[in-house]
Amino acid sequence: MSQLTLTYFDMHGGRAEPVRLAMHIGGIAFEDKRFAFSEFAEVRK
C-alpha cells in the first residue's frame, strides 16, 4: 500500500482534525503536511 498524505492548513481543529485522529487511533501511518494560509497559492499549484 502506498503512503497516505494528509495536506491541510496548519491549524487546530478544522476539517482535517477528525481524519488525523482516526488515522492515529487506527494505527495508520501517514504523512501530515501542514501549511500556512499565506502558502496556499503555492501549495495549490
Backbone as XML, in Angstrom:
<?xml version="1.0"?>
<chain id="A" units="angstrom">
  <residue number="1" name="MET">
    <atom name="N" x="0.839" y="-1.181" z="0.000"/>
    <atom name="CA" x="0.000" y="0.000" z="0.000"/>
    <atom name="C" x="0.882" y="1.242" z="0.000"/>
  </residue>
  <residue number="2" name="SER">
    <atom name="N" x="0.498" y="2.254" z="-0.749"/>
    <atom name="CA" x="1.302" y="3.461" z="-0.807"/>
    <atom name="C" x="1.073" y="4.328" z="0.433"/>
  </residue>
  <residue number="3" name="GLN">
    <atom name="N" x="2.024" y="5.187" z="0.686"/>
    <atom name="CA" x="1.975" y="6.086" z="1.838"/>
    <atom name="C" x="0.853" y="7.107" z="1.671"/>
  </residue>
  <residue number="4" name="LEU">
    <atom name="N" x="0.040" y="7.271" z="2.690"/>
    <atom name="CA" x="-1.020" y="8.274" z="2.672"/>
    <atom name="C" x="-0.451" y="9.626" z="3.080"/>
  </residue>
  <residue number="5" name="THR">
    <atom name="N" x="-0.952" y="10.686" z="2.467"/>
    <atom name="CA" x="-0.538" y="12.039" z="2.807"/>
    <atom name="C" x="-1.776" y="12.882" z="3.066"/>
  </residue>
  <residue number="6" name="LEU">
    <atom name="N" x="-1.814" y="13.524" z="4.217"/>
    <atom name="CA" x="-2.890" y="14.443" z="4.560"/>
    <atom name="C" x="-2.323" y="15.853" z="4.465"/>
  </residue>
  <residue number="7" name="THR">
    <atom name="N" x="-2.858" y="16.650" z="3.564"/>
    <atom name="CA" x="-2.390" y="18.018" z="3.350"/>
    <atom name="C" x="-3.517" y="18.977" z="3.691"/>
  </residue>
  <residue number="8" name="TYR">
    <atom name="N" x="-3.251" y="19.873" z="4.655"/>
    <atom name="CA" x="-4.283" y="20.820" z="5.070"/>
    <atom name="C" x="-3.619" y="21.988" z="5.788"/>
  </residue>
  <residue number="9" name="PHE">
    <atom name="N" x="-4.406" y="23.003" z="6.098"/>
    <atom name="CA" x="-3.886" y="24.180" z="6.788"/>
    <atom name="C" x="-3.352" y="23.814" z="8.167"/>
  </residue>
  <residue number="10" name="ASP">
    <atom name="N" x="-2.346" y="24.562" z="8.623"/>
    <atom name="CA" x="-1.744" y="24.352" z="9.936"/>
    <atom name="C" x="-2.590" y="25.075" z="10.982"/>
  </residue>
  <residue number="11" name="MET">
    <atom name="N" x="-3.596" y="24.385" z="11.471"/>
    <atom name="CA" x="-4.489" y="24.967" z="12.473"/>
    <atom name="C" x="-5.061" y="23.851" z="13.337"/>
  </residue>
  <residue number="12" name="HIS">
    <atom name="N" x="-5.451" y="24.201" z="14.542"/>
    <atom name="CA" x="-6.085" y="23.216" z="15.419"/>
    <atom name="C" x="-7.553" y="23.102" z="15.033"/>
  </residue>
  <residue number="13" name="GLY">
    <atom name="N" x="-8.054" y="21.914" z="15.048"/>
    <atom name="CA" x="-9.436" y="21.697" z="14.647"/>
    <atom name="C" x="-9.540" y="21.660" z="13.136"/>
  </residue>
  <residue number="14" name="GLY">
    <atom name="N" x="-10.599" y="22.162" z="12.607"/>
    <atom name="CA" x="-10.783" y="22.171" z="11.159"/>
    <atom name="C" x="-11.234" y="20.819" z="10.642"/>
  </residue>
  <residue number="15" name="ARG">
    <atom name="N" x="-11.417" y="20.749" z="9.362"/>
    <atom name="CA" x="-11.946" y="19.533" z="8.735"/>
    <atom name="C" x="-10.969" y="18.367" z="8.739"/>
  </residue>
  <residue number="16" name="ALA">
    <atom name="N" x="-9.691" y="18.638" z="8.806"/>
    <atom name="CA" x="-8.708" y="17.558" z="8.743"/>
    <atom name="C" x="-8.469" y="16.892" z="10.099"/>
  </residue>
  <residue number="17" name="GLU">
    <atom name="N" x="-8.822" y="17.562" z="11.181"/>
    <atom name="CA" x="-8.524" y="17.020" z="12.505"/>
    <atom name="C" x="-9.190" y="15.677" z="12.778"/>
  </residue>
  <residue number="18" name="PRO">
    <atom name="N" x="-10.462" y="15.461" z="12.447"/>
    <atom name="CA" x="-11.051" y="14.130" z="12.666"/>
    <atom name="C" x="-10.336" y="13.035" z="11.866"/>
  </residue>
  <residue number="19" name="VAL">
    <atom name="N" x="-9.860" y="13.375" z="10.681"/>
    <atom name="CA" x="-9.134" y="12.400" z="9.859"/>
    <atom name="C" x="-7.807" y="12.062" z="10.523"/>
  </residue>
  <residue number="20" name="ARG">
    <atom name="N" x="-7.088" y="13.080" z="11.010"/>
    <atom name="CA" x="-5.821" y="12.847" z="11.716"/>
    <atom name="C" x="-6.039" y="11.943" z="12.923"/>
  </residue>
  <residue number="21" name="LEU">
    <atom name="N" x="-7.052" y="12.259" z="13.718"/>
    <atom name="CA" x="-7.334" y="11.462" z="14.913"/>
    <atom name="C" x="-7.691" y="10.024" z="14.558"/>
  </residue>
  <residue number="22" name="ALA">
    <atom name="N" x="-8.519" y="9.841" z="13.552"/>
    <atom name="CA" x="-8.915" y="8.489" z="13.146"/>
    <atom name="C" x="-7.708" y="7.672" z="12.695"/>
  </residue>
  <residue number="23" name="MET">
    <atom name="N" x="-6.810" y="8.297" z="11.944"/>
    <atom name="CA" x="-5.628" y="7.561" z="11.479"/>
    <atom name="C" x="-4.693" y="7.243" z="12.633"/>
  </residue>
  <residue number="24" name="HIS">
    <atom name="N" x="-4.532" y="8.174" z="13.577"/>
    <atom name="CA" x="-3.702" y="7.893" z="14.756"/>
    <atom name="C" x="-4.300" y="6.757" z="15.578"/>
  </residue>
  <residue number="25" name="ILE">
    <atom name="N" x="-5.585" y="6.830" z="15.861"/>
    <atom name="CA" x="-6.249" y="5.795" z="16.664"/>
    <atom name="C" x="-6.204" y="4.441" z="15.960"/>
  </residue>
  <residue number="26" name="GLY">
    <atom name="N" x="-6.367" y="4.455" z="14.640"/>
    <atom name="CA" x="-6.354" y="3.218" z="13.864"/>
    <atom name="C" x="-4.967" y="2.678" z="13.572"/>
  </residue>
  <residue number="27" name="GLY">
    <atom name="N" x="-3.938" y="3.424" z="13.979"/>
    <atom name="CA" x="-2.568" y="2.971" z="13.748"/>
    <atom name="C" x="-2.161" y="3.013" z="12.287"/>
  </residue>
  <residue number="28" name="ILE">
    <atom name="N" x="-2.766" y="3.905" z="11.531"/>
    <atom name="CA" x="-2.470" y="4.032" z="10.102"/>
    <atom name="C" x="-1.359" y="5.058" z="9.915"/>
  </residue>
  <residue number="29" name="ALA">
    <atom name="N" x="-0.284" y="4.644" z="9.268"/>
    <atom name="CA" x="0.831" y="5.552" z="9.015"/>
    <atom name="C" x="0.452" y="6.532" z="7.909"/>
  </residue>
  <residue number="30" name="PHE">
    <atom name="N" x="0.788" y="7.801" z="8.125"/>
    <atom name="CA" x="0.516" y="8.813" z="7.113"/>
    <atom name="C" x="1.477" y="9.978" z="7.285"/>
  </residue>
  <residue number="31" name="GLU">
    <atom name="N" x="1.662" y="10.730" z="6.211"/>
    <atom name="CA" x="2.477" y="11.940" z="6.253"/>
    <atom name="C" x="1.528" y="13.109" z="6.478"/>
  </residue>
  <residue number="32" name="ASP">
    <atom name="N" x="1.825" y="13.933" z="7.455"/>
    <atom name="CA" x="0.967" y="15.061" z="7.823"/>
    <atom name="C" x="1.615" y="16.351" z="7.329"/>
  </residue>
  <residue number="33" name="LYS">
    <atom name="N" x="1.189" y="16.814" z="6.164"/>
    <atom name="CA" x="1.730" y="18.050" z="5.591"/>
    <atom name="C" x="0.801" y="19.199" z="5.939"/>
  </residue>
  <residue number="34" name="ARG">
    <atom name="N" x="1.321" y="20.149" z="6.683"/>
    <atom name="CA" x="0.528" y="21.317" z="7.068"/>
    <atom name="C" x="1.180" y="22.563" z="6.487"/>
  </residue>
  <residue number="35" name="PHE">
    <atom name="N" x="0.351" y="23.518" z="6.097"/>
    <atom name="CA" x="0.882" y="24.755" z="5.533"/>
    <atom name="C" x="0.072" y="25.940" z="6.037"/>
  </residue>
  <residue number="36" name="ALA">
    <atom name="N" x="0.699" y="27.119" z="6.015"/>
    <atom name="CA" x="0.053" y="28.352" z="6.466"/>
    <atom name="C" x="-0.865" y="28.886" z="5.374"/>
  </residue>
  <residue number="37" name="PHE">
    <atom name="N" x="-1.820" y="29.716" z="5.773"/>
    <atom name="CA" x="-2.729" y="30.316" z="4.797"/>
    <atom name="C" x="-1.955" y="31.111" z="3.748"/>
  </residue>
  <residue number="38" name="SER">
    <atom name="N" x="-0.851" y="31.743" z="4.160"/>
    <atom name="CA" x="-0.049" y="32.534" z="3.224"/>
    <atom name="C" x="0.623" y="31.669" z="2.163"/>
  </residue>
  <residue number="39" name="GLU">
    <atom name="N" x="0.766" y="30.385" z="2.397"/>
    <atom name="CA" x="1.395" y="29.465" z="1.449"/>
    <atom name="C" x="0.391" y="28.773" z="0.530"/>
  </residue>
  <residue number="40" name="PHE">
    <atom name="N" x="-0.898" y="29.036" z="0.702"/>
    <atom name="CA" x="-1.943" y="28.312" z="-0.013"/>
    <atom name="C" x="-1.808" y="28.400" z="-1.527"/>
  </residue>
  <residue number="41" name="ALA">
    <atom name="N" x="-1.516" y="29.576" z="-2.064"/>
    <atom name="CA" x="-1.412" y="29.734" z="-3.521"/>
    <atom name="C" x="-0.315" y="28.838" z="-4.089"/>
  </residue>
  <residue number="42" name="GLU">
    <atom name="N" x="0.799" y="28.733" z="-3.387"/>
    <atom name="CA" x="1.913" y="27.906" z="-3.865"/>
    <atom name="C" x="1.582" y="26.419" z="-3.742"/>
  </residue>
  <residue number="43" name="VAL">
    <atom name="N" x="0.965" y="26.021" z="-2.663"/>
    <atom name="CA" x="0.610" y="24.612" z="-2.445"/>
    <atom name="C" x="-0.439" y="24.165" z="-3.454"/>
  </residue>
  <residue number="44" name="ARG">
    <atom name="N" x="-1.333" y="25.056" z="-3.796"/>
    <atom name="CA" x="-2.439" y="24.727" z="-4.700"/>
    <atom name="C" x="-1.974" y="24.409" z="-6.118"/>
  </residue>
  <residue number="45" name="LYS">
    <atom name="N" x="-0.837" y="24.940" z="-6.528"/>
    <atom name="CA" x="-0.334" y="24.732" z="-7.903"/>
    <atom name="C" x="-0.057" y="23.279" z="-8.184"/>
  </residue>
</chain>
